[in-house]
Amino acid sequence: MRQLLTTRWWVPALLCAAAYAGAEEASPPSSPPPEPPPAPQSEQNAGPQPNHDAWLDRTQQGVKDMVSKSAERLDRLFGPEEDEEAYDAVTGSIAPALLWDEFEGWQPKLRFHVDVPLPQLDHRWHAFIGRVNRDEYVSERDPQSGAFERQYGPESDEQTLAGITFHTPEKQGSHFDAGAGVRLRFPLDPYLKGSFVYELGKSETGLMSLRQTVFWQNSERLGFTTRADLEKYFDEKWLVRWTTSATISQNSEGVFGYSAVRALRGLPHRRAVAVEVGFDGATDQEVPLHEYGIKAAYRQSVIRDWLILEVRSSFTYPKDFRWQSRKPSWGVGLGFEMFFGTDEFLARPVTF
């Protein structure tokens, strides 16, 4: 347990240190700026007004600079040097949170993800590194949920992964995605995957997406995931999405199934609310219907556009073993998400 917590918290400490070092090493301008006009006597007496939040800007910019430089070094392995501006498209987020529910107790969490462009190869190729839910990035049995796994359902297999992805341009009809990577922990656990995606319609009138994924991972062996998504805007305010999936592999205990309905609504002033109802289960488990429940979250930018605060609550009915009674379990959570490389506000929750 101590090793797990250490792994989860050394990343933000390292990033903050890199941000501070990047700010200290910034070179001065080539010529001094012009002198400003003298301030009124009242302002002179007031003295300088410190910016108490400047450390936030240094941290965010330091993280962005660090990952951009890493992307540049990686991409130059594949060819001659590109202009440094080509690597400014690096994006990602860091998200710490503290969750609690009656069934699991306290759950400190940390997830991060960095998407790295590789212009030397092709705009369709990207590298990434992150601490993520393996079931979202390898088997794809779960849709990408933001920073943390859902409150209901079995605890996700959190892994620090690094790899490379290939995406054909999204369009009506079919397209193909592929990826390969490795778990950054000994013993190494490499994986390969490929997905065929068929999409029809659009969100305003109704969008259907069918995804078939074939994957192989050393620990899981060969497996398949079939997933379907339906989404639609209602009253131009609520985006409602229904997702269902089924996964089986050589090392799985039967077929794992999952289904959920999620509603998202963006609000003015960079705020959003989300509600989700769902369940999960597996055919060969002692308790086939593992858990079902509902949760809600509220998101809002705080201090900076790229810093998001989220609070959430949940009400679920979990059961792991036949001898257990299925009792209601209340849950609460508090999380932050710091974006870099983008100021776009996302309504999707960070804590589920």
N, C-alpha and C positions, 0 to 999 in steps of 0.2 A: 504494500500500500504506500509506504514511504517513497519508494522508487517511482510509483505512478504519479504521486503528487508532485514530486520533484520534476518529472518530465513535463508536467502540465504548466508549471509556473516559471521554468527557466527561460522560456521563449520570450514573454513580455519583458523580463528583466534585461535580457540581451538586447532586445530591440530598443528599449529606452536608453541603454548605455550607448548604442550605436547612434541614436538620434542626438544625444548630447555631444558625442565626439564629432559628429558631422557639423553641428552648429559651431563648435569651437574652431574647426578647421576651415571655416568659410573665409575666403580671401577678401581683403579690403578692396574698395573701389580704386581704380587707377588714378582718379583725381578727386579732391575733396568736394563735397556738395556745396552749393552756394549757401551763404549765411542767410538764415531766415530773418524777416523783419523783427525788430524788438517787440516783445509782448507787452501788453498793457501792464501798468504797475501792479494792479490787483493780481494778475496771473503770475507776475514775477515773484510776488510774495508768497503765492500758493505753493511754489516749488514744482518739480517734475511729478507727473502722475504715473506711477508704475503700472505696467500691464501684468496683472497677477496671473493671467492665463497664457502668457507667452510660452511657458514650458510645453503646453499642449501643441502649439504650432511647431515647436522644435522637434517634439517627438514624432508627430505625423510626418513632417518633411524628412526627418532623418530616416524613418522607416522606408519612405518612398525612394530616397536616394540610395539606400543600401540595396534594395531589391532591384532597382534599375541598373546599378553597377554589376550586380550578380548576373542579370539577364544579358548584359553586354558581354561579359567574359564568357558566358556559356555559348552564346550565339556565334562569337568569333572563332569558336572551334570548328565551325562549318564553312568558313570562307573569309574573305578580306574584310577589313574594318568598315562598318557602316557609320553614318552620322549618329552621334549620341542621341539626337532627338528621336530616332527610330525606336528607342527603348523607353520613351516616356509613356507609352501605352500600357505599361505594367499596372495591374490593378489587384486589389485584394482587400482583406479585412482581418482584424484581430478581435476576438470576442470572448471576454471572460464573463462568467455568470455564477450565481449561487442559487441552487434549486433545493426545494424540500417538499416531500410528501409523506403521508402517514405510512405508506408501505415500504419505501426505500430509505427514508430519512434524509440527511443532508447529502447533497451531491455537488461539490465544487467542480466547475467545468471550464475548460479552455479549448477553443478551436480557432484555427487560423487557416487562411487559404491565400495563395499568391498565384496569379495567372501571368505567365511570362511570354511575351511575343518572341518569335524567332524569325525575323525578316530574312535572314540568310537562307533559310529553307523555303518557306512559303507562308503566306498569310493564313493558310488553313492549319498550320502547325503551331501548337502552343505547348510550352512546358509548364509544369505546376509543382508546387510543394505545399503540403498542408497537413494539419491534424484534422481528420475528417471521419465520417461514418463509412466504414468499408462497404456497407450495403448500398450506399449511394453511388460510390465511385467505381466499384469493381463489379458486383453482381447487378447493380442498378435495380434491385427489387424495390427500393424506396426512392421516391422522387427527392430531389435535393431540397432539404428542409431548412436551410439557413445554417446557423452555427451549431445547433445542438439537436440531439435526437428527440423524438416525440416523448411526451410524458408517459403515454401508454405504450404497450408493446415491450418486448424484451430489450434489455440494455444493449445499445448498439456497440458494435465492435470498433472502438475508437483506435485508429492507427495513424501514424505519421507516414504519409506516402509521398513519393516523388516519382514523376513520370512525364510522359509526353502524350498529347492527344492530337487527333486529326479529325477535322470537321469539314464535310462538304457544305456548300452554301445551303441554308435553309430555304425551302421553297414549297409550294403546293405540290402534293404528291409525295414522292419518296426521296430520302437522302440517307447517307451512310456516315456513321461515326466509328472511330476505333481509338484504342489507347493501349499503352503498356507502361508498367512501372514496377516499383518495388517498395515493400515496407521497410522503413529505415530503423530496423531493430534486428539484432541477432537472435535467432537465425533469420537471414534475409528471406523474404517471402514474395517472389516475383509474381506478376500476373499479366495476362493478355485478355483483351476483350474486343468485341465488335458488335455494333448495333445497326439494325435496319429499322428506319423510322418512316412511317406513313402518316401524313397530315392532310386534313381536308377541312375547309371552311376557315373562319376567322372568329376571334373572340367576341366581336360585337354581335354576331348572329349565331354563333355556335361553332366551336372548334373541336374536332375529334383527332386524337393522336394515338397511334398504335406503335408500340416499340417491342421488338424482339431482340434480345441480347444473348450472345453466346460468350461465355467467359471461362477462363482457366486460371486458377491460383494454386500454388504449390500446396497450401494448407487445405484448400477446399476441393481441389481437383476440378474436373469438368462440370459445368453447370449451365442452366438455361433460365432466363427470366422473360415472362410475357407480361406486359403492362399496358393498360389502356387509360387514357385521360380524356375527360370531356370538360370543357369550360365555356362560360358565357357571361357577358355583362348583363346585369339587370338594372333597369332604370338609370343607366349610365353612371352608376355609383358603386355597385357591388360586383366584384368579380367572383364567381362561384365556380369551383373546380372539384370534380369527382375523380378519384384515382383508385384503381384496383390493380393488384398484381399477384403473380404466383411464381415461386422460384423453387427449383429442385437442383441438387448437385449430387455428385457421387458420395460426398460425406455428410449430406444433410439428413435429418430425421424426417422423412416424408416431404410433403410439399408445404412450403411456408406461404401463407396468404395474408394479404393486408388490404384494407379498403378504408377510405376516408372521404369526407366532404368538407371542403374548406371555403370560407367566405372572407374576402379581403375588401376593405374600403379605405381609400385614401382621404384624408381630411385636410383642410387648409392649414397653412403654417407648418408644413412638414410633420404631419401627424398621421397616424393610421390605427385601425383596429382590425383584429382578426379573430375568427371563431372557427373551430374545427371539431368535428365529431367523427370517430372512427373505431376500428377494432382490428385485432390481428389474431392469428392462430396457426397451428401446424397439425397436419393429419396424424402423425405418429407420436405426438407428445402425450404425456400422461393426462394433461388437460388440453383438449384440442382448441377450445376458445380461451385464449390466454388472457386477453384484457380488452375492455371497451370503455369509452369515456368521452368527455368533452373538455375543451379548454378554450381560454380566451386570452388575448394579449393586447396591450396598448403600447404604441411606439411613438417617440417624439424626439426630434433633434434638440440637443441641449448644448449650450455654450458655442458650439460650432456646427455648421451644416453637416459635417462629416462624422460627428459623434452622436450616436443614437442611444437613448435610454429606453429600456423595455421592462415593463412589469407584466406578470402573467399569473393566472390562476387556473387550476384544473380540478376536475372531479371525475374519478375513474373507478372501475371495478376490476382489480387485478386478481389473478389466481395462478400460482405456479404448480401446486401439487394437489392431488385429489383429496387429501386429508384437510386441506385448508378450507375455511369458510370464505365465500366471496363477499367481502365487505367493501363499503365505499371508502375511498381514499382521497382526502383533500390535498391539494398541493399549491404552492406559491413559488414564485421565482423572480429574480431581479438580474438583469443582464445589461451589458454595454456592447456596442459594436463600433469600432473605429475603422472607417474606410480610408483607403489611400489610392490615389490615381483616379478618383471619381468623387463627385459631390452628389451623385444621383441618390435620391431618397427612395428606398424600397419599402413597400407596404408589407412584404412577407416577413413573418416573425423570425427573430433570431433565436428564440428559446424553444421552438418546436418546428 
